[in-house]
Amino acid sequence: MVASFLFWLGTAAVLAAAFAGGYFVLATRRIAGEAERAVPASGKFLDLGEHRIHYFEQGEGRPILFVHGLGGQSHHFRGTLFAELGKDYRLVALDRPGSGYSARPSGFTGRLTEQAELLRRFIDALGLEKPLVVGHSLGGAVALTLALRHPEAISGLALLAPLTHLEDEVRPEFRSLYVRSPLLRSTLAQTLWVPTSLRYAAQTLAFVFGPQAPTKDYGIAGGGLAGLRPSHIYATSSDLVAIEHDLGAVEARYEEIAMPVGVLFGKADRVLDYRLNGEPLVGRIGNLDLELVEGLGHMPQFIEPRRVADFIRRIAARAFA
């Protein structure tokens, strides 16, 4: 009697788990489908070995390459800075592997060294002659890694709220995405993460944009909805886990950077602290131009695109001199 009861109880538990898993899989597919219809792949594609890179390009002249941050994509620049910078430069913004609509090969871990190497290959393939590299947030760490490993490939760096130093532990806001196991990461990406991200989108955007409010068109023009897809959120988790492998070694070498470097940081940034990731660069990078902005948060290209465009022009003038 007891054994029979336990058998049926176990069977019910398995069926309930299977039902719940199936529900989240279907919910993830529905949300991802809607996201792809709202923000489709509308740029160009470039095949680099196993990589298929999605990117946007505008204008002619000296090249500027834009590298987005954790969980972002090329719309973070295309929808904000391309109009401000006009057609005076050759502007190129790419989706990093797995983000947006760029493919992420199974062997790609997302380490800073891997991302920097891919950027160098992308620069060569597109014929970008020593571009200025604009990196936002994690894209700043990727750009700094590129500057150290391939200084001959670029003219300078213009960094927006960049990640430059390791923190002692993962911040509470990122812990749910810090999953070391690729198998568990893939399972969560196909089931729980997308519906959960949609449910808590308002809180996430308040953290990322704060103290400013998110722009009203962030979902479409800013590409935010494109993040509600399993491949994108898997890449975000992978990139987060990979940071710790290389950033310590990168930050130990900042004195070696001789090219012009500009850093723009909001002093009210809730995601990255300018006192840890901005001010410590003073005296370590010789050609540093540090601009600190009172009251500004982590998304300056959305909140103050004209200020950011002026900053990029200033650094470009030095880099291309």
matplotlib code that plots the C-alpha trace (Angstrom):
import matplotlib.pyplot as plt

x = [0.0, 2.7, 4.9, 2.1, 1.4, 5.0, 5.1, 2.1, 3.4, 6.8, 5.0, 2.9, 6.0, 7.8, 4.7, 4.3, 8.0, 7.7, 4.5, 6.2, 9.3, 7.2, 5.3, 8.5, 9.9, 6.8, 6.7, 10.3, 9.7, 6.6, 8.4, 11.5, 9.4, 7.6, 11.0, 12.4, 9.4, 9.7, 13.5, 14.5, 18.0, 18.3, 22.0, 24.7, 26.3, 30.0, 31.3, 34.6, 35.3, 32.7, 31.4, 28.6, 28.7, 25.7, 26.6, 25.5, 27.5, 27.0, 28.9, 32.4, 35.7, 37.9, 36.4, 34.9, 34.0, 31.4, 31.5, 28.5, 28.4, 27.0, 23.6, 23.6, 23.8, 24.5, 21.3, 22.8, 24.8, 23.0, 19.8, 21.6, 24.9, 24.9, 22.5, 24.5, 27.8, 26.3, 28.2, 31.5, 33.0, 32.6, 30.5, 30.4, 28.6, 28.6, 26.8, 29.3, 29.1, 25.8, 24.4, 21.8, 22.0, 25.6, 26.2, 28.2, 30.1, 30.0, 33.7, 33.6, 33.8, 33.6, 36.9, 38.2, 41.2, 38.8, 36.6, 39.6, 41.0, 37.7, 37.5, 40.9, 39.8, 36.6, 38.6, 40.8, 37.9, 36.0, 39.2, 38.8, 42.1, 43.1, 39.7, 38.9, 37.2, 34.2, 33.5, 30.6, 30.7, 32.0, 32.8, 35.3, 37.2, 37.1, 38.5, 41.2, 42.2, 42.4, 44.6, 47.0, 47.1, 46.9, 47.9, 48.9, 45.3, 43.6, 44.2, 42.6, 39.8, 36.7, 35.2, 31.8, 31.3, 33.9, 34.5, 38.3, 38.8, 37.7, 35.5, 36.0, 32.7, 29.8, 27.3, 23.8, 22.1, 24.2, 24.2, 21.2, 23.1, 26.4, 26.1, 29.4, 27.9, 27.3, 24.7, 22.7, 23.2, 21.6, 18.8, 17.9, 18.2, 15.6, 13.2, 13.3, 15.5, 13.5, 10.1, 11.8, 13.7, 10.4, 8.7, 11.4, 12.3, 11.1, 13.4, 16.3, 16.0, 15.6, 19.0, 20.8, 19.5, 19.2, 19.0, 17.5, 14.4, 14.8, 14.1, 10.6, 11.8, 14.4, 12.6, 12.6, 15.0, 17.4, 17.1, 16.1, 13.5, 16.2, 17.6, 14.5, 15.9, 17.7, 20.8, 21.2, 20.7, 23.0, 25.7, 25.2, 25.7, 28.7, 30.3, 29.7, 31.4, 34.3, 35.3, 37.3, 39.6, 41.4, 40.5, 43.0, 45.8, 44.5, 44.3, 47.9, 49.2, 47.4, 50.7, 51.6, 48.8, 50.3, 47.5, 45.0, 42.3, 39.2, 36.8, 33.4, 31.7, 28.6, 29.1, 25.7, 26.3, 24.7, 26.2, 29.9, 31.5, 33.7, 35.8, 36.8, 36.7, 37.4, 39.6, 42.2, 43.2, 44.6, 48.4, 48.4, 47.4, 49.5, 47.2, 44.0, 41.2, 38.7, 35.3, 33.1, 29.5, 27.5, 24.2, 24.6, 24.0, 25.3, 23.7, 25.1, 24.6, 20.8, 20.5, 23.0, 23.8, 25.0, 27.5, 28.7, 29.1, 31.1, 33.3, 33.8, 34.7, 37.2, 39.0, 38.8, 40.6, 43.5, 43.4, 43.4, 45.8]
y = [0.0, 2.4, 1.4, 1.9, 5.3, 6.4, 5.1, 7.2, 10.2, 9.9, 9.5, 12.6, 14.6, 13.6, 14.4, 17.8, 18.6, 17.5, 19.7, 22.7, 22.2, 21.9, 25.0, 27.1, 25.7, 26.7, 30.1, 30.7, 29.9, 32.1, 35.1, 34.6, 34.4, 37.7, 39.3, 38.3, 39.7, 43.0, 43.4, 41.2, 40.8, 43.8, 44.4, 42.6, 39.3, 38.4, 34.8, 34.4, 30.7, 29.2, 32.7, 34.5, 38.1, 40.5, 44.2, 47.6, 50.1, 53.7, 56.6, 57.0, 58.3, 57.2, 54.1, 53.8, 50.4, 50.0, 47.1, 46.6, 45.4, 42.5, 41.6, 44.3, 44.3, 46.7, 48.6, 50.2, 52.4, 52.2, 53.6, 56.3, 57.5, 56.9, 59.8, 62.1, 61.2, 61.5, 60.4, 61.9, 58.6, 55.0, 53.7, 50.0, 48.3, 44.6, 42.0, 40.1, 36.3, 35.0, 38.4, 39.9, 37.9, 36.9, 33.1, 31.7, 28.5, 25.8, 26.1, 29.8, 30.5, 34.3, 35.0, 38.5, 37.2, 35.3, 38.3, 40.5, 38.1, 37.9, 41.7, 41.8, 39.3, 41.4, 44.5, 42.8, 41.2, 44.5, 46.5, 48.9, 50.8, 51.3, 52.2, 54.1, 51.5, 52.6, 50.1, 50.2, 48.4, 44.9, 46.1, 48.4, 45.4, 43.7, 46.9, 47.2, 43.6, 44.3, 47.4, 45.3, 42.2, 44.0, 47.7, 47.9, 47.2, 50.2, 54.0, 54.5, 53.8, 55.8, 53.9, 54.4, 53.3, 50.6, 47.5, 47.8, 46.0, 42.8, 43.0, 40.6, 38.9, 38.7, 41.5, 40.4, 41.8, 39.3, 36.2, 34.5, 34.6, 33.4, 29.7, 27.9, 24.7, 25.0, 22.3, 24.0, 27.3, 25.9, 24.3, 27.6, 29.5, 27.2, 27.3, 29.7, 32.6, 34.2, 34.3, 35.4, 38.2, 39.4, 39.3, 41.4, 43.6, 46.8, 46.2, 45.3, 48.4, 50.6, 49.2, 49.4, 52.9, 54.4, 57.0, 58.0, 56.3, 53.9, 55.5, 54.8, 53.2, 51.0, 47.8, 48.4, 51.1, 50.2, 46.5, 45.5, 42.9, 41.0, 40.0, 37.8, 34.9, 31.8, 32.2, 35.8, 35.1, 32.0, 34.3, 36.8, 34.2, 32.8, 36.2, 37.0, 33.8, 34.3, 37.7, 36.4, 34.4, 37.3, 40.7, 40.5, 39.9, 42.7, 45.3, 44.5, 45.8, 49.1, 51.0, 49.4, 51.2, 54.1, 55.0, 57.8, 56.6, 58.4, 57.3, 58.8, 57.7, 58.8, 59.4, 58.0, 54.7, 51.8, 49.0, 49.9, 52.3, 55.1, 55.0, 51.4, 51.4, 55.0, 56.9, 54.1, 54.4, 57.9, 57.8, 54.2, 55.0, 57.9, 59.4, 59.1, 61.6, 61.0, 62.7, 62.3, 63.4, 64.2, 62.4, 60.2, 56.4, 53.5, 54.1, 57.5, 56.8, 56.7, 59.5, 62.0, 60.9, 64.4, 64.6, 61.1, 61.9, 65.0, 62.9, 60.4, 63.2, 64.6, 61.2, 60.5, 63.8, 62.6, 59.0, 60.0, 62.9]
z = [0.0, 1.1, -1.9, -4.3, -2.9, -3.1, -6.7, -7.8, -5.8, -7.6, -11.0, -10.3, -9.4, -12.6, -14.7, -13.0, -13.6, -17.2, -17.6, -16.1, -18.2, -21.3, -20.4, -20.1, -23.3, -25.2, -23.4, -24.4, -28.0, -28.2, -26.6, -28.7, -31.9, -31.0, -30.2, -33.6, -35.4, -33.4, -33.9, -36.9, -38.3, -40.6, -41.0, -43.1, -42.3, -42.5, -42.3, -40.4, -40.2, -37.8, -36.9, -38.7, -37.6, -37.9, -38.3, -39.4, -41.5, -42.4, -44.0, -45.4, -44.1, -41.2, -39.5, -36.1, -34.7, -31.9, -29.5, -27.2, -23.6, -21.6, -22.9, -25.5, -29.3, -32.2, -31.8, -28.7, -31.1, -34.4, -32.8, -30.8, -32.1, -35.9, -36.4, -34.2, -35.9, -39.4, -42.4, -41.6, -40.6, -41.6, -38.7, -38.0, -35.1, -34.7, -32.6, -30.5, -30.9, -29.7, -29.0, -31.3, -34.5, -34.6, -34.3, -31.4, -32.3, -29.7, -28.9, -28.3, -24.6, -24.7, -23.0, -23.6, -25.6, -27.9, -28.4, -29.1, -31.6, -33.4, -33.5, -35.2, -37.8, -38.3, -38.8, -41.4, -43.2, -43.6, -44.5, -41.6, -41.6, -38.0, -36.6, -33.5, -31.3, -29.1, -26.3, -23.9, -20.5, -21.2, -24.7, -23.0, -21.6, -25.0, -26.6, -24.0, -24.6, -28.3, -27.7, -25.7, -28.0, -31.4, -31.0, -34.6, -35.7, -34.2, -33.7, -30.3, -27.8, -26.8, -23.9, -22.4, -18.8, -19.4, -17.3, -16.5, -13.2, -11.5, -8.5, -5.5, -6.1, -8.5, -7.9, -6.6, -9.8, -11.9, -9.8, -11.5, -14.8, -13.3, -14.3, -14.9, -16.4, -20.1, -19.9, -17.1, -18.9, -22.1, -20.2, -18.4, -21.6, -23.2, -20.3, -17.4, -18.3, -21.1, -19.4, -16.1, -18.0, -19.5, -16.1, -14.4, -17.4, -15.7, -12.6, -14.8, -17.0, -13.9, -12.7, -16.0, -16.9, -13.4, -12.2, -15.6, -16.9, -19.9, -23.3, -24.5, -27.7, -26.1, -26.9, -30.7, -31.7, -28.9, -29.7, -26.2, -27.3, -29.2, -25.8, -25.2, -27.1, -25.8, -27.9, -26.7, -23.0, -23.2, -24.7, -21.9, -19.2, -21.0, -21.3, -17.7, -16.5, -18.9, -17.6, -14.6, -16.8, -18.5, -16.9, -14.1, -16.6, -18.8, -16.0, -15.0, -18.4, -18.8, -18.6, -22.0, -23.9, -25.8, -28.2, -27.4, -25.0, -23.8, -21.0, -20.4, -17.1, -15.4, -11.7, -10.9, -12.7, -10.8, -12.9, -12.8, -10.4, -11.9, -8.8, -9.6, -13.4, -14.4, -12.0, -11.4, -15.1, -14.5, -14.4, -15.8, -19.4, -20.6, -23.3, -21.1, -21.5, -18.6, -18.7, -15.6, -15.8, -12.7, -12.4, -15.4, -15.3, -17.3, -20.7, -21.8, -25.5, -24.9, -22.3, -23.7, -27.3, -28.3, -25.4, -26.3, -30.0, -29.1, -26.9, -29.7, -32.1, -29.6, -29.2, -33.0, -33.7, -31.5, -32.7, -36.4, -36.2]

ax = plt.figure().add_subplot(projection="3d")
ax.plot(x, y, z, "-o")
ax.set_aspect("equal")
plt.show()
